[in-house]
Amino acid sequence: MMTVEFLPQVVLYFNELSTLLYEKNYFGFKESAVKYVDELVEDIRCNLHTKLKKPAPSYFNKYGKRMRYATFRKNKNTQWYVFFSTYRKEGEIIYLIRYIGNNHVLAQYL
């Protein structure tokens, strides 16, 4: 069994992301931006356990110690980096998402 959980600040980021993407004209319709974010969250929930996981560079220690990260490509220009910790609870693996960002913002730190 596997569960993906998100820290409150990550949930807040996702909630603000669709508005930001729409306001910056990455999407012509607010609904398209919301769909993009919803699909990203669903991709993380369903596929994180199958992704190649790498140790997070020390730059990201401010979000949690001994984290790992995985990448999610959404299109030819944008790749998302999902930083997480894992632990076991009653035999279940829990992926706790602590931070997320994309290549436009984080590439120089990876």
C-alpha positions in Angstrom: 0.0 0.0 0.0 1.1 3.5 -0.7 -0.3 7.0 0.1 0.7 10.4 -1.1 0.2 13.3 1.3 0.9 17.0 0.9 2.1 19.5 3.4 -0.4 22.5 3.8 2.0 24.9 2.1 2.2 22.6 -0.9 -1.6 22.5 -1.1 -1.6 26.3 -0.9 1.0 26.4 -3.7 -1.2 24.3 -5.9 -4.3 26.4 -5.1 -2.4 29.6 -6.2 -0.7 28.0 -9.2 -3.7 27.8 -11.5 -4.4 31.5 -10.9 -0.8 32.4 -11.5 -0.6 30.3 -14.7 -3.8 32.0 -16.0 -2.8 35.5 -15.0 0.6 35.1 -16.7 -1.2 34.0 -19.9 0.2 30.5 -19.9 -3.4 29.4 -20.4 -6.1 31.3 -22.2 -8.9 30.0 -19.9 -8.9 29.7 -16.1 -10.5 26.3 -16.5 -7.5 25.1 -18.5 -5.1 26.2 -15.9 -7.1 24.5 -13.2 -7.2 21.3 -15.3 -3.4 21.5 -15.7 -2.8 21.7 -12.0 -5.4 19.0 -11.2 -3.7 16.7 -13.7 -0.3 17.4 -12.2 -1.5 16.6 -8.7 -3.2 13.4 -10.0 0.0 12.4 -11.8 1.9 12.8 -8.5 -0.6 10.8 -6.5 -0.8 7.9 -9.0 2.8 7.7 -10.3 5.3 9.0 -7.7 6.0 5.5 -6.5 7.0 4.4 -10.0 9.4 7.3 -10.6 13.2 7.4 -10.4 14.0 9.0 -7.0 17.1 11.0 -6.4 18.6 12.4 -3.2 17.7 16.1 -3.0 20.6 18.5 -3.0 21.5 20.2 0.3 20.0 23.5 -1.0 16.6 21.9 -0.4 17.3 21.0 3.3 15.3 24.0 4.3 12.2 22.0 3.3 13.2 18.8 5.1 16.2 16.7 5.8 17.2 13.6 3.8 14.5 14.2 1.1 14.4 12.7 -2.3 12.9 14.1 -5.5 11.3 12.8 -8.6 10.5 14.6 -11.9 7.2 15.0 -13.8 7.4 16.3 -17.3 4.2 18.1 -18.3 5.2 19.3 -21.7 8.4 20.0 -23.8 9.2 23.1 -21.8 8.2 22.3 -18.3 9.4 19.6 -15.9 8.2 19.6 -12.3 10.4 18.5 -9.4 8.6 17.0 -6.4 10.5 16.8 -3.1 9.4 14.4 -0.5 10.1 12.3 2.5 9.0 8.7 3.0 8.0 6.8 6.1 6.0 3.7 7.0 2.8 3.8 9.0 1.2 0.4 9.8 3.0 -1.2 6.9 1.9 1.4 4.4 4.5 3.6 2.6 3.6 7.3 3.0 5.1 9.8 0.6 5.0 13.3 2.2 5.3 16.0 -0.4 7.3 18.9 1.2 8.0 21.1 -1.8 7.4 21.4 -5.5 8.9 23.6 -8.2 9.7 23.5 -11.9 12.7 23.7 -14.1 12.1 27.5 -14.8 12.7 28.2 -11.1 14.9 25.3 -9.8 17.1 24.1 -12.6 20.2 26.0 -11.2 19.9 24.1 -7.9 19.8 20.6 -9.3 
